Amino acid sequence: MGAITRFKSITTKSVTSSTRKTAIVDSNLKLSQTSIENAKIIKKPKLSKPKPKLTKSSSDLEDLLTHITIPQDLSLPPKYIQDHTPEFIKGIQHILKIDPSLYPVIVHQNFKSFSSLIYTNVTMNENYNNSNDKENRIHTYWYSLIRSVIAQQVSGAAAKAIQTRFEGLFDGIPTPNKTLKFTPEELKSVGLSNMKVKYVQSISEAFNDPNNHLTRFEFYKQSKLDDILIELCKLKGIGIWSAKMFAMFTLEEMDVFAEDDLGIARGMARYLNKRPELLKQIKQECMNDEESQLLLKRKSKFANKTDSKRNWTPIHDAYVKYAAKRFSPYRSVFMMILWRLSSTNIDVLEKLDE
């Protein structure tokens, strides 16, 4: 009996010891498996190669919008029409008649520069008949040009800060007459450079002169766009690009085009790159166009420059300008589309209307 009892005792201990060993082995196995699984989890992302995705930096905007269906009748969404000025919508409809493929680029986002909430759409119509309205509008023109000078070669935040300080100089609303009473030092104190002080004074002198064309509302209403641009370019600090932006965003001219603008050149290059047959057609037609031939003899602003950082191939200014003629008399609208294709930030342009 004792032997049996001793045997049982030994057996129990052996089993217990064996069980413990098994548990330890199982535990070690589990730990090993866990370590292996964790190692796999850590290594997996390094080994995986995700499929390339379309991004704004690596793809043209048109590639990103292929999911938008183009309706057969090219009808615009009611909300889109409501959110824009009537004249701008007319321009959009004109553009779509010429090139329906631009529909996705147009409707995927509003053009806030021509928002119906901002624009009163009364720039050149009968609502400006009495003298007070005309004077107010001329004042708006003056201050728009002043703000364009302030915004030159500075960031949007810096321009806003300078504009706020500039307005702080006045006891009430800024005017050309009041501006001319400040010394250069006072104008410099708000953040204007020596050159910009001269520009602000020059523009204010012009708008303070009742004999200057730019102070007469009838001049803007009755003159051709080219004549208005010529007068604007007589002002110090206002070049042809600034004059065109003023005409487009402040005068609400619908047929402005700036072929020498970087964003426009890039947008047009991307537009025509998607439409090689159209580019070929444009080049052929330019051979018989006298103005285009003269432009082709000049050095292109962007096509002759090499830049390793470019992700687009520039084309000659002459082709850019000629291609836009198809969309006249709504080239301003087409410019907005090209800026969008260019993926250019146009806040600097839109702040002219704020």
C-alpha positions in Angstrom: 0.0 0.0 0.0 2.9 2.3 0.8 4.5 1.5 -2.5 1.3 2.3 -4.2 0.9 5.5 -2.3 4.5 6.4 -3.1 3.9 5.7 -6.7 0.9 7.8 -6.8 2.8 10.6 -5.1 5.6 10.4 -7.6 3.2 10.2 -10.4 1.3 13.2 -9.2 4.5 15.2 -8.9 5.7 14.1 -12.4 2.4 15.0 -13.9 2.4 18.3 -12.1 6.0 19.0 -13.3 5.2 17.8 -16.8 2.1 20.0 -16.9 4.1 23.0 -15.8 6.7 22.3 -18.4 4.0 22.0 -21.0 2.4 25.2 -19.9 5.8 26.9 -20.1 6.5 25.5 -23.5 3.0 26.5 -24.7 3.5 29.9 -23.2 6.8 30.3 -25.0 5.3 29.1 -28.2 2.5 31.7 -27.8 5.0 34.4 -27.1 7.1 33.3 -30.1 4.0 33.3 -32.3 3.0 36.7 -31.0 6.5 38.0 -31.6 6.4 36.6 -35.1 3.0 38.1 -35.7 4.1 41.5 -34.4 7.2 41.3 -36.5 5.0 40.6 -39.5 2.8 43.6 -38.6 5.8 45.9 -38.4 7.4 44.7 -41.6 4.2 44.5 -43.7 3.9 48.3 -44.4 7.5 48.4 -45.6 6.9 45.5 -48.0 3.6 46.7 -49.4 3.5 49.0 -52.4 0.2 51.0 -52.5 -1.2 51.8 -55.9 -0.4 55.4 -57.1 -3.3 57.8 -56.7 -4.2 60.9 -58.6 -3.2 64.0 -56.8 -3.3 67.7 -57.7 0.4 67.9 -57.8 0.9 64.9 -60.1 -2.2 65.0 -62.3 -4.1 67.6 -64.3 -7.3 68.8 -62.8 -9.3 67.3 -65.7 -8.0 63.8 -64.7 -9.4 64.3 -61.2 -12.9 65.2 -62.5 -13.7 62.3 -64.8 -16.5 61.2 -62.4 -18.6 64.2 -63.3 -21.1 63.4 -66.0 -21.6 65.9 -68.8 -25.4 66.3 -69.6 -26.4 66.2 -73.2 -28.0 69.6 -73.1 -25.1 71.1 -71.1 -27.5 72.5 -68.5 -25.9 74.0 -65.4 -27.1 73.0 -61.9 -29.7 75.5 -60.7 -27.7 76.3 -57.5 -24.7 77.0 -59.7 -26.6 79.5 -61.8 -28.1 81.1 -58.6 -24.6 81.5 -57.1 -23.1 83.5 -60.0 -23.8 86.8 -61.7 -26.1 86.6 -64.8 -23.4 87.9 -67.2 -20.9 85.4 -65.9 -23.4 82.5 -66.5 -23.9 83.8 -70.0 -20.1 83.5 -70.5 -20.1 80.0 -69.0 -22.8 78.9 -71.4 -20.9 80.5 -74.3 -17.7 78.6 -73.3 -19.6 75.3 -73.1 -21.1 75.7 -76.6 -17.5 75.9 -78.0 -16.0 73.2 -75.8 -18.4 71.0 -73.8 -15.5 69.0 -72.4 -14.8 71.8 -70.0 -18.1 71.1 -68.1 -16.6 69.2 -65.2 -13.9 71.8 -64.6 -16.6 74.5 -64.6 -19.2 73.0 -62.3 -17.2 71.2 -59.7 -16.6 74.4 -57.8 -18.0 78.0 -57.8 -16.0 80.9 -59.1 -16.2 83.2 -56.1 -14.8 86.2 -57.9 -18.1 86.3 -59.8 -20.4 85.4 -57.0 -23.9 86.8 -57.1 -23.5 87.6 -53.4 -20.6 90.0 -54.0 -21.4 91.6 -57.3 -24.3 94.0 -57.9 -23.9 93.7 -61.6 -24.7 97.4 -62.2 -21.3 98.5 -63.3 -22.2 99.8 -66.7 -26.0 100.0 -66.7 -28.7 102.6 -66.2 -28.6 102.3 -62.4 -25.7 104.7 -62.4 -27.4 107.9 -63.6 -27.2 110.4 -60.8 -24.0 112.2 -59.9 -23.6 110.6 -56.4 -23.7 107.1 -57.8 -21.1 108.0 -60.5 -18.8 109.6 -57.9 -19.1 106.6 -55.7 -18.2 104.3 -58.5 -15.2 106.4 -59.5 -14.1 106.4 -55.9 -14.3 102.6 -56.0 -12.1 102.5 -59.1 -9.5 104.7 -57.4 -9.4 102.6 -54.3 -9.2 99.3 -56.3 -6.1 100.6 -58.0 -4.6 101.7 -54.7 -5.2 98.2 -53.3 -3.6 96.6 -56.3 -0.5 98.7 -55.7 -0.5 97.7 -52.0 -0.7 94.0 -53.0 2.2 94.1 -55.4 5.0 91.7 -54.5 3.8 91.0 -51.0 1.8 88.1 -49.4 -2.0 88.3 -49.0 -1.6 88.7 -45.2 0.9 91.5 -45.6 -1.2 93.3 -48.1 -4.2 93.1 -45.8 -2.2 94.5 -42.9 -0.9 97.4 -44.9 -4.3 98.2 -46.2 -5.7 98.3 -42.7 -3.0 100.6 -41.5 -3.5 102.8 -44.6 -7.2 103.1 -43.9 -6.3 104.0 -40.3 -4.6 107.2 -41.4 -7.9 108.7 -42.5 -10.6 110.3 -40.4 -13.4 108.5 -42.3 -13.3 107.1 -45.8 -10.0 107.3 -47.7 -10.1 109.6 -50.7 -7.6 110.8 -53.3 -7.7 114.4 -51.9 -7.0 113.2 -48.4 -4.3 110.9 -49.5 -2.4 113.7 -51.2 -2.3 115.6 -47.9 -0.1 113.0 -46.2 3.6 113.3 -46.3 5.7 110.5 -47.9 6.9 109.6 -44.4 3.3 109.2 -43.1 2.5 106.9 -46.1 5.7 104.9 -45.5 4.7 104.4 -41.9 1.9 102.0 -42.9 4.4 99.7 -44.6 4.6 101.1 -48.1 7.9 101.2 -49.9 9.4 104.4 -51.3 8.3 103.3 -54.8 4.8 102.4 -53.7 4.4 105.8 -52.0 5.1 107.4 -55.4 2.6 105.1 -57.0 -0.2 105.9 -54.5 0.5 109.6 -54.9 0.4 109.3 -58.7 -2.9 107.5 -58.8 -4.4 109.8 -56.3 -3.3 112.9 -58.3 -4.9 111.5 -61.4 -8.2 110.8 -59.6 -8.1 114.1 -57.9 -8.0 115.9 -61.3 -11.5 116.5 -62.7 -10.1 116.8 -66.2 -8.6 113.3 -66.2 -10.5 110.7 -68.3 -10.3 108.3 -65.4 -12.4 110.5 -63.2 -15.3 110.5 -65.7 -17.8 107.7 -65.5 -18.8 108.2 -69.1 -15.3 107.4 -70.2 -15.5 103.9 -68.9 -19.1 103.4 -70.2 -18.4 104.7 -73.7 -14.8 103.8 -74.4 -13.3 100.7 -75.9 -11.5 98.4 -73.6 -8.1 99.1 -75.3 -8.6 102.8 -74.7 -9.3 102.3 -71.1 -6.2 100.1 -70.7 -4.1 102.8 -72.3 -5.2 105.4 -69.9 -4.7 103.1 -66.9 -1.2 102.3 -68.0 -0.3 106.0 -67.9 -0.6 105.7 -64.1 2.6 105.0 -62.2 2.6 101.5 -60.8 0.0 100.2 -63.2 1.3 98.1 -66.0 -0.7 96.2 -68.6 -1.3 93.2 -66.4 -2.6 95.3 -63.5 -4.7 97.2 -65.9 -6.3 94.1 -67.3 -7.0 92.7 -63.8 -8.6 96.0 -62.9 -10.8 95.8 -66.1 -11.7 92.2 -65.4 -12.5 92.3 -61.7 -13.5 95.9 -61.0 -15.0 97.0 -64.3 -16.4 93.5 -64.8 -15.3 93.4 -68.4 -16.1 90.0 -69.9 -13.6 90.0 -72.8 -10.2 90.5 -71.1 -7.3 88.2 -71.8 -3.7 88.2 -70.5 -1.6 85.8 -72.5 1.6 86.8 -70.6 0.2 85.7 -67.2 2.0 82.7 -65.8 -1.1 81.0 -64.6 -2.8 81.5 -68.0 0.2 80.2 -69.8 0.3 77.1 -67.6 -3.4 76.6 -67.8 -3.5 76.9 -71.6 -0.5 74.5 -72.0 -2.4 71.9 -70.0 -5.6 72.6 -71.8 -4.0 72.1 -75.2 -1.9 69.2 -74.1 -5.2 67.3 -73.6 -6.3 68.4 -77.0 -3.3 67.8 -79.4 -5.5 68.1 -82.5 -6.7 71.5 -81.5 -3.1 72.7 -80.9 -2.1 71.4 -84.3 -5.1 73.3 -85.8 -4.2 76.5 -84.0 -0.6 76.4 -85.2 -1.7 75.9 -88.8 -4.2 78.8 -88.5 -1.5 81.1 -87.0 0.5 80.6 -90.1 -2.1 82.7 -92.0 -2.7 85.2 -89.2 -0.7 88.4 -89.5 -0.8 89.3 -85.8 0.2 85.8 -84.7 3.1 85.9 -87.1 4.4 89.1 -85.6 4.1 87.7 -82.1 5.9 84.5 -83.1 8.9 86.6 -84.1 9.2 87.9 -80.6 10.7 86.0 -77.7 8.1 84.0 -75.8 7.8 84.9 -72.1 7.7 81.3 -70.9 8.3 79.0 -73.8 12.0 79.8 -74.1 12.8 79.4 -70.5 14.0 76.1 -69.0 12.9 75.1 -65.5 13.5 71.6 -64.2 10.7 72.1 -61.6 8.0 72.5 -64.2 5.5 69.8 -64.7 4.1 71.4 -67.9 5.4 72.3 -71.3 5.0 76.0 -72.2 3.8 77.0 -75.7 4.4 80.3 -77.4 2.4 83.4 -76.3 1.1 83.8 -79.9 -0.6 80.4 -79.7 -2.0 81.1 -76.2 -3.5 84.4 -77.4 -4.9 82.9 -80.7 -6.4 79.9 -78.9 -8.4 82.2 -76.6 -10.0 84.1 -79.5 -12.4 81.2 -80.0 -14.0 82.1 -76.7 -14.5 85.9 -77.4 -16.5 87.9 -76.2 -16.2 86.0 -72.9 -12.4 85.5 -72.6 -12.5 86.8 -69.0 -14.6 83.7 -68.2 -12.2 81.5 -70.1 -9.3 83.0 -68.1 -11.0 81.9 -64.9 -11.2 78.4 -66.2 -7.5 78.4 -67.3 -6.5 79.6 -63.9 -8.4 76.7 -62.4 -6.7 74.3 -64.8 -3.4 75.8 -63.8 -4.2 75.1 -60.2 -3.1 78.7 -59.5 -4.1 80.3 -56.3 -6.1 83.4 -57.5 -6.8 84.9 -54.1 -4.4 87.6 -55.0 -6.7 88.5 -57.9 -9.9 88.0 -56.0 -8.9 90.4 -53.2 -9.2 93.2 -55.8 -13.0 92.8 -55.4 -13.2 92.5 -51.6 
